[in-house]
Amino acid sequence: MRVFMSGSSTSRKQLLSLGLGLSIITSSPIAMAQSGGGFGDSSRPTVSSSGMDIPDQVKNYVLGSGDKLRIAVENHPEYDQDNVIVPPDGLIVLPVFGTLQVEGKTRAQVQTALTKKIGTRLRSPHVTVSIMALRPASSGYVFVIGDVQAPGTIDIRNGYRISNLLARVGGVRNGRIDDTEATLARSKGKQKIQIPVDLFKASTSPKSAADTVLQSGDILTVRVKDPAQVAINGDVRVPGFYDMRRVPHAADQEIPMNAHLVDLLVAAGLTGGVAANTTGGGGTGGSAGGAGAAVKAVSTNAGPTNATTGEVQYTGFLMRKGQKITLHINDAIKFKDSESNIALQAGDLVTVEKVPPITVYINGFVNAPNAYTFTRGVGVVQAIAQAGSLTKPTEKINATIHRKGNLIIPVDLNRAFLGRVPEDNPLLEDQDTLQLDEPNIIRVYVSGAVGKPTGPDALRLPTNATVLDAITQSGGITPNPDTVTLSILRTLSNGKTTILRVDPITLLNGTDPSQNGQLKDGDVITVADLQKRIVYVSGQVAHSGALELKPGEGLIQAIADAGGTTDTAALTRVTVNRLGEVHTIDAYNALRMGAKLDFPLEAGDNIIVPLNEQRVLVIAGVNKPGFVPMPEKKTLTVLDAINLAGGPQYNAKIQEVLVIRQTPTGNNNITIPYDRIQKGDLKYNIPLEDHDVVAVPQGKISGNFIQKSASYIGLFGFLRSFAGL
């Protein structure tokens, strides 16, 4: 056996003392009995009293905490170390070379590992590891049961901790130490106490308060628990269940234990795209970006003339313990610190829906008139900017929005571009036409039995144009005038419609000048061929115009052929105008529930589906402020109205929503704790009445806010007229 003396003048003495020390230690009854379990799976060695040679028993001795080593490197005394005591974590520190795990290894294994590590600096180093003194004998035993790699009885020494014990038993069975529950059973006098143990903190923060010092007789029970889960479906790339874990793995469907809505959205991947090159503070769920990631727009262009602007819009809701909570997804993504980025709870179900884009037609005095595709929420000013801006000053342009149902909404461009209040820049809807004309131009539609029906494109006529002017520009009446009827559908200033009858024979031969009246902007002229059983459907339907009915088809089929009714239709007051005689029909059950309605139609009938004029106004802190129609034969509540208005904004003060109601003695102000309604306290979810104003404050209610909100009661009639409502 080669004895290496380099690096210390006391090496021989230390080796000699090693032999004496080992003889003394191993002669104790405890040391002689120590075998099996823990580090010392082989019996403690007996060392010769000379201390000059390492006996055979030492070769299989497994090192552990408290063993004293000496490390010597031949010809390099600067790397020698005396009295290296193995710490509880088993890591010894090597100057220059870092650390080395020696616990659980034999002296020979440590020597081989050191030779390899030191060989990164020295060529073919000769390293010797000597055992200077054995660790103290065991101070007792603890028991480990449950989901660990090697449960059983483990010997411990004074100062032993949970982290040391975990290393001894090989760790948690599935490797997910963050998904465990552990308790330490300990005798205290005649009682047994249960101490909760956080294995994750104990293993990641050794010697911390969580890393409990063990006592002989302790019983550690470890159980791998099922992770908490949330679910997401809808317009996301990876729908399904997500585990809420302390330390999520990027490759799995996992999110943090304290995850918020955006963490889940990033992990699941919105179909519109969460920007992969953005960074943020929250997301750890396995997708690039984070809670600060932005939503990018997804183009739905049909060709190069179309344009998509803005961000992709999402709507959604969360189901939690039977309660439905509206989600403001775009706000949550843009403002991750806002209330919209709601904290998730185990069992939550999130549903995400992408709001489809809208198509708007822009005609008239813009540089690029065409059809444009926008995300919802675009206003007149933004649409004009997308169409290349105006070609004339705003004061020389008559701007109107033409909306399905023959609704015409005037727009004051001067006020719109000033942008003082949102109402001055009206939001556009799908299939709207934004018409920008000279003030002395009117638009008239001609359909039915004429040479060139206008279809969706109106005739642009001078303001003094007459019925005959429109008929002439439309190619004239094609059948014999004796077999047609001619009517004009006109929208009045209050939003109501009326039908004017014209005698086609006297109109064409000029014998009755009163038949050739002056037209109004938005008039719809219908020439119905009586031989073809033509009827006309207008009002709150998808496609107004003339229809040819087949035998046996009646009122309900005619409305269906017109594309069905709008959400704002008054189905209980459908009218059929037949040669000046008006029939009012309740078609609600037939259109909504499929009930039978026997009302045969005749050629030339004019069917008008009127607007439901009963509505409330929702203003201020909601996502889509405006009028909300009151459903026929149903009750509209505060919760219904705010949901129909897009739900509260993220900064809305929902604890004090204001309902303003006009009474014979003045306005009655009712404060509603909307947050209590969301929590299921439905006694505050009062039914609303026609003309109510629901004001959702964005700050604390003040006298000025009440006064401003109450002013909408007085303006209700004006707004209805202005917006055609």
Salt bridges, closest charged atoms under 4 A:
ASP56 OD1 - LYS59 NZ 3.58
ASP67 OD2 - ARG135 NH1 2.80
GLU74 OE2 - ARG2 NH2 2.72
GLU74 OE1 - HIS126 ND1 2.73
GLU78 OE2 - HIS76 ND1 3.16
ASP82 OD1 - ARG70 NE 2.58
ASP147 OD1 - ARG173 NH1 3.45
ASP155 OD1 - ARG168 NH2 2.62
ASP178 OD2 - ARG176 NH2 3.05
ASP179 OD2 - ARG176 NH2 3.87
ASP179 OD2 - ARG245 NH1 1.81
GLU181 OE1 - ARG223 NH2 2.43
ASP198 OD2 - ARG246 NH2 2.49
ASP218 OD2 - ARG186 NH2 2.66
ASP243 OD2 - ARG245 NH2 3.04
ASP252 OD2 - HIS249 ND1 3.74
GLU254 OE2 - ARG176 NH1 3.23
GLU254 OE2 - ARG245 NE 2.62
GLU311 OE2 - LYS334 NZ 3.37
ASP348 OD2 - ARG320 NH2 2.63
ASP424 OD1 - ARG415 NH2 3.17
GLU429 OE2 - ARG403 NH1 3.47
ASP432 OD2 - ARG403 NH2 2.71
ASP437 OD2 - ARG443 NH1 2.70
ASP437 OD1 - ARG460 NH2 2.97
GLU438 OE2 - LYS392 NZ 3.20
ASP521 OD2 - ARG443 NH2 2.48
ASP523 OD2 - ARG490 NH2 2.69
GLU581 OE2 - HIS583 NE2 3.57
ASP586 OD2 - LYS633 NZ 3.39
GLU602 OE2 - ARG578 NH1 3.56
ASP605 OD2 - ARG578 NH2 2.74
GLU613 OE1 - ARG720 NH2 3.85
ASP681 OD2 - ARG676 NH2 3.07
GLU689 OE2 - ARG661 NH1 3.59
ASP690 OD1 - HIS691 ND1 3.06
ASP692 OD2 - ARG661 NH2 2.82
